[in-house]
Amino acid sequence: MKFVLDTSIFVNPEIRKDFGDSPTEAMKGFLKYAEKLFGKVEFYMPPGIYREVMHFVGEDELLPEVELYIIKKPPNVHDIKIPAFVVYELIDDIRRRIDKGLRVAEKAVRESVIETDNVDKIIQKLRRNYRKALREGIVDSKEDFELILLAKELDATIVSADVGILTWAQKMGIKWIDAPAFKDVLEGLVEKLGGKNL
């Protein structure tokens, strides 16, 4: 059994709380499960995701366990084939998002004409709504794309709380687990595969 892990498991406060209060504590909590499942379950991270996670945690507090239990592997980007429908869907999605972003900007301009004394507030609202219109539910970074490609290559299960990653995993036929359920999955695996309970 193979899992490809996303940054959100350890840095998103709503998700990591099941493992620990801080990113470092969340990683320590996860590594206890990884130790119990060693040799039975493999945990992967593409290098970009690994670097992101290490930016948030106290690496010195996690060594050598993090090196023992998390396999860093880039996807084989030269040999992985992506179906044409995925590219069509991506292009269509990007076009819809650009149109949405334009409508958000137009609305902000109309509001600024009416409320000339609240320009800073309108700009903040524009940025928030624009970011939501263009980035929510899409794979918007090279690291996210590497995560999906690696899971496809390994026939592994993605673990993430990122809606864009999970949406595209579904479109590409990749197994996935929504990050809030991950701790329960790990506890079930420890029980089922003969590790002792934590």
N, C-alpha and C positions, 0 to 999 in steps of 0.2 A: 504494500500500500504506500502510495506517494502523495505528499501534499506540497503545493507551492504556496508559500506564505507571503502575504502583502504587509506593507508597513502599517496599515490601519489597525491590525491586531494589537500592536504594541503602543501606538501613539494616540489613537482616537480615545479620548477619556471615557466615552460611553462604552466602548468595546473592551478596552484594556482592564477595566475595573474588575472583571472576573478573574484576572490573573494577578493584578497588583495595582497600587495607587499611582505609580509613576511608570514611565516607559522601562526604566531599568528593573523595577520590581515585577512588572508584567513579563518581561523577558525571562527573569529568574523563575517566575511561576510556570511559564511555558516549558522552560528547560527541565524542570522536575518531571514533567510528563514525557518529554523527549527521552530522558534518561531511562525511564521505565519501559519505554517502547523501543529502545535501541536494538537494532538487529531485526526488528519486526516491521517497523514503519520508518519511512524516510521523509525528511523535511528539507525542502529546497528553497533557495532564494536566488533570483538572478542578481548579478553583482550590483546593479543600480539600486535595487530594493535593499540589498544588504547595506550599501553605503548610506542610504536614507535612514534605515533603522539605527545604524551605529552612530549617526549624527545625534540622535535623541537619547541614547543610553550611555551609561558609564561602562565603556568597553572593558576597562581593567577589572571591574567587578564581575564580569561575565566569562572571563577567560579561565581555563581553556574550554569550558563546556560549550560555549557558543560555536567554537571551531569544531568540536567533536560531533555535535548533534545537528547542525545546520549545514547542508551541502550548498556551496556557492557554485552555480553553474549558469553560464550564459546559454540562451537558446541557440541552436544551430541555424542562424538566419539565412544561410546559403542554401540549405536543403529543404526547409519547411515550405510547403506549398499552401497558399491561401486560396480558397475558392473565389472565383470572380464575383459571385453574389455578395461576398463580404465587402469587396471594394465598392460595388454598386450601392450597397446599403450605407456604407461610410460616406460616399459622395452625397447621396440623398440626405442623410442626416446632417452633414455639414451645411448644405444649402438651406435646409429648414432652420438651422440654428442662426445662420447669417441673417436670414429674413427676420427671425425673432429678435435678434440683437438690434437690427435696424428699427423695428417697431418700438423697442424699449427706448432707444435714443430719441426717436421722434416724440414720444410721450414726454420725455424729460425736457426737450426743447419747448414743447407747448406749456408745460408747467412753469418753466423759467420765465416765459413771457408774461404769465399771469402773476407769478410770485417773485418779482425781481429782487426782493430783499432776502430770499432764502436760497440763493444760488448754491452755497456750499452744501446745504442739506440736500438739494436736488442732485448735485453731482455725486454725493455719497450714495444716494438711492439709485441713481443711474448705474454706478459701478457695481453695486450689489445685484441689481436686477439683470444687468448685462452679463455679469459673470455667471449667474444662475442660468440664463437663457443659452449661453454658449458652452458652458463647461459641465453642467450637471447631467449625468447619465451618458457621458462619452469617454472614451479612452483618450486622455488629453496629455499624455506624457510618454516618452520613450520607455520609461521604467514600467508603466502599466502595460504597454504593448509587449515588452520582454516577458512579463509575468504570464500573459496569455499564451505567447508563443512557446514558452518553456513548458507550461502545463500541457499544451497540445502535443509537443514533441515527446514528453514523458508519459502521456496518457495518465496524467496526475489530476488531482482535485485541487482547484484553486480555493484558498481561504481568504476572503476579503469582505470589507464592509462598503467598498466603493461600488456604487450603483453602475457606473460605466463599465467597470471590469466585469461585474456579474452579468450585465446585459449582453456584452459581447461574448462572454464565455458561453452563454446560452445559445447565441446565434451561431457559434462555431462548434457546438456539440461537445463542449468541455464540461466535465463534472465540476461542481462548485458547492461550497458551504458558505452560508452567510456567517460572517465572523462572530456574531453574538451566540451562535450555537456551537462554536468550536470547542469550548471547554467541556461541554457535555459529551461531544463526540470523543474527545480525548479520554474522558473518564470511562466511557463505554468501551473504548479500545483497550485500555489498561485492564479492565475487568474481563473482557472477552479473550484477550491474548495472553492472560496469565500473569500480568504484572501485578504487583501489590498496590492496593488502593492508597491514594495520597490523602 
